[in-house]
Structures are given as structure tokens and as C-alpha cells.
Amino acid sequence: MNPQSAEEYNAEKQKELWDRVGEELKTHDGKNFLERYALYMLRMQMYELSLKQDLQQLFGVSEEETERMNLSSIFRYYVDNDIRAHPILYVNVVDIAKQRNVMAHEFLAVTGSLGDLAGEDAMRLSEKQLNRWVFELEFAFQQYLMLKETKILYTDCGFKAQSPKSNKRPYIRCKRTA
């Protein structure tokens, strides 16, 4: 493949990614705040389930073991078992896991409290945050699907996942091995 073809391919794949994300985000059109929150959590569960299925089908992890896993424990499993994957997957799993924890444990309570204290302006801030995280989750999920479809998701790209030890971006914690 000559360099121009590679650029065309990359531009084509980038356009496909944006198109797929845009299409999936249409499911949020016309939905109220709680419905969009529920759709976010549903997509999160689909992402987790897909990664659990990968662990079961590709790496022989038992269903009983994956049943208790969330995104953070899936990443820990990658680290502990030296599962090599595309670095984009590592970054996305760590970033989305942080979001998931906030969304599952704090987001609605904080939104409700802020709404009581500051009214409409606070609700708009919460909606803006929800919209951003909905987009980021969908973007990560579609990247995951595209990498999996092209069969490069679990190829050794020369990076090894490492446990987060600070607030730095996850890709900084991927150690180049090649």
C-alpha cells in the first residue's frame, strides 16, 4: 500500500467511525434526561458484555469469573495476564471505566442536588456533561467494534497495559515493548 492509499484508507476509516457514532447517537434524539441516562448505562453494559465475551471466547476466562467483572476489573485482568491489545482499547477502557463509576454512583444524586440548589442552570450543566459522556462512550464503543471487525484489536502492537498509578492519561501507562 503506497502512502497515499494509506492516507485515503485512514480518512475513509475515520469517516466511517464518525458516521457510525452519529448514527448511534440518533437513538438519544427526543429523549428526556433520564431516558438518555438510561441509554448511556445500557450502552455501558453492552460494552462491558462485549469485553467479557472477548475474555471468554478468545482467552478462555470462565463465565463465572467474568460475571463479576466491570470495566476496571477487565483492565486489571489485561494487566495481570499480559493480554496484548491495541493501545486505543486500553485508553478507552480506563477512561470509560472512570466515567461509568461516576455515572453509576454519583451523577444522578449530584444532578438532583444541584438542580434543587441552582435550578435550570445546574440542570443544563448536567445535561452538557451527560451529552459529552454519551458521545465519548459511543466513540469508544465504535472504535472497539471497528478494531474487532478488522481483526487488529488483540494483536500485539508493542504496548503492554500497566495499572494506573496516577491521574495521567492511560496511554502513558502503556509500555512499549517492541
C-alpha positions in Angstrom: 0.0 0.0 0.0 1.5 3.3 -1.0 1.4 6.3 1.4 -1.4 8.0 -0.5 -3.5 4.8 -0.3 -2.8 4.6 3.4 -4.0 8.2 3.9 -7.1 7.5 1.9 -7.7 4.4 3.9 -7.3 6.3 7.2 -9.6 9.1 6.1 -12.1 6.5 5.0 -12.0 4.7 8.3 -12.2 8.0 10.2 -15.3 9.0 8.2 -16.8 5.5 8.8 -16.2 5.9 12.6 -17.8 9.4 12.7 -20.8 8.1 10.6 -21.3 5.1 12.9 -21.1 7.3 16.1 -23.6 9.8 14.6 -26.0 7.1 13.6 -26.0 5.5 17.1 -26.4 8.9 18.8 -29.7 9.4 16.9 -31.2 7.0 19.5 -30.9 9.8 22.0 -32.9 12.3 19.9 -36.1 13.4 21.5 -35.3 11.6 24.8 -35.5 13.3 28.2 -32.6 13.5 30.6 -33.4 10.2 32.5 -34.0 8.3 29.2 -30.7 9.4 27.9 -29.0 8.5 31.2 -30.6 5.0 30.9 -29.5 4.7 27.3 -25.9 5.6 28.4 -26.0 2.9 31.1 -27.4 0.3 28.6 -24.6 1.1 26.1 -22.1 0.8 29.0 -23.4 -2.7 29.8 -23.2 -3.6 26.1 -19.5 -2.5 26.1 -18.7 -4.5 29.3 -20.6 -7.6 28.0 -18.6 -7.4 24.7 -15.3 -7.3 26.5 -16.4 -10.1 28.8 -17.3 -12.2 25.8 -13.8 -11.5 24.3 -12.2 -12.7 27.5 -14.3 -15.9 27.5 -14.1 -16.7 23.8 -10.6 -15.5 23.0 -8.7 -16.0 26.3 -10.6 -18.9 27.9 -11.8 -17.0 31.0 -14.7 -18.7 32.7 -18.2 -17.2 32.6 -18.2 -17.3 36.4 -15.1 -15.2 36.6 -16.2 -12.6 34.0 -19.7 -12.4 35.6 -18.2 -10.3 38.5 -16.1 -8.0 36.3 -16.7 -4.4 35.4 -14.5 -2.3 33.1 -11.9 -1.6 35.8 -11.5 -5.3 36.6 -11.4 -6.2 32.9 -8.5 -3.8 32.5 -6.8 -5.3 35.6 -7.2 -8.7 34.0 -5.4 -7.4 30.9 -2.6 -6.2 33.0 -2.3 -9.2 35.3 -2.4 -11.7 32.4 -0.4 -9.7 29.9 -3.1 -9.5 27.3 -1.8 -7.5 24.4 -4.3 -5.3 22.6 -4.4 -2.2 20.5 -3.5 0.7 22.7 -6.7 2.5 21.9 -8.6 -0.2 23.7 -6.5 0.3 26.9 -7.1 4.1 26.8 -10.8 3.7 26.2 -11.4 1.1 28.8 -9.7 3.1 31.5 -11.3 6.4 30.6 -14.8 5.0 30.2 -14.4 3.0 33.5 -13.9 6.3 35.3 -16.9 7.8 33.7 -19.0 4.7 34.4 -18.2 4.9 38.1 -19.2 8.5 38.4 -22.4 7.8 36.4 -23.4 4.8 38.4 -22.6 6.1 41.9 -22.7 9.9 41.9 -24.1 11.6 38.8 -27.9 11.4 39.4 -27.5 12.4 43.1 -25.3 15.4 42.3 -27.6 16.4 39.5 -30.6 16.3 41.7 -28.9 18.2 44.5 -27.6 20.9 42.1 -31.0 21.1 40.5 -32.5 21.8 43.9 -29.9 24.4 44.8 -29.3 26.2 41.5 -32.3 25.3 39.3 -32.2 25.3 35.5 -28.6 26.4 35.1 -27.4 23.4 37.0 -29.5 21.0 35.0 -28.1 22.4 31.8 -24.6 21.7 33.1 -25.5 18.1 34.0 -27.1 17.7 30.5 -24.0 19.0 28.9 -21.8 16.6 30.9 -24.2 13.7 30.0 -24.1 14.6 26.3 -20.3 14.7 26.4 -20.0 11.3 28.1 -22.7 9.7 25.8 -20.6 10.8 22.9 -17.3 9.6 24.4 -18.8 6.2 25.3 -20.3 5.8 21.8 -17.0 6.8 20.2 -15.0 4.3 22.3 -17.5 1.5 21.6 -17.5 2.1 17.9 -13.7 2.2 17.9 -13.7 -1.1 19.8 -16.1 -2.6 17.2 -14.1 -1.4 14.2 -10.9 -2.7 15.6 -12.5 -6.0 16.3 -14.0 -6.2 12.8 -10.7 -5.6 11.2 -9.1 -8.2 13.5 -6.5 -5.9 14.9 -8.0 -5.4 18.3 -6.0 -8.2 20.0 -2.8 -8.0 18.0 0.4 -7.1 19.8 1.1 -3.6 18.8 4.2 -3.4 21.0 2.5 -2.0 24.0 1.8 -3.6 27.4 -1.0 -2.4 29.6 0.1 -1.2 33.0 -2.0 -0.4 36.1 -2.8 3.3 36.5 -0.7 4.7 39.4 -1.5 8.4 38.9 -4.0 10.7 37.2 -2.0 10.7 33.9 -3.7 9.6 30.7 -3.9 5.8 30.3 -1.8 5.6 27.1 1.1 7.0 29.1 0.9 3.8 31.2 1.2 1.6 28.2 4.7 0.4 28.0 6.3 0.0 24.5 7.8 -3.5 24.3 9.0 -3.7 20.7 
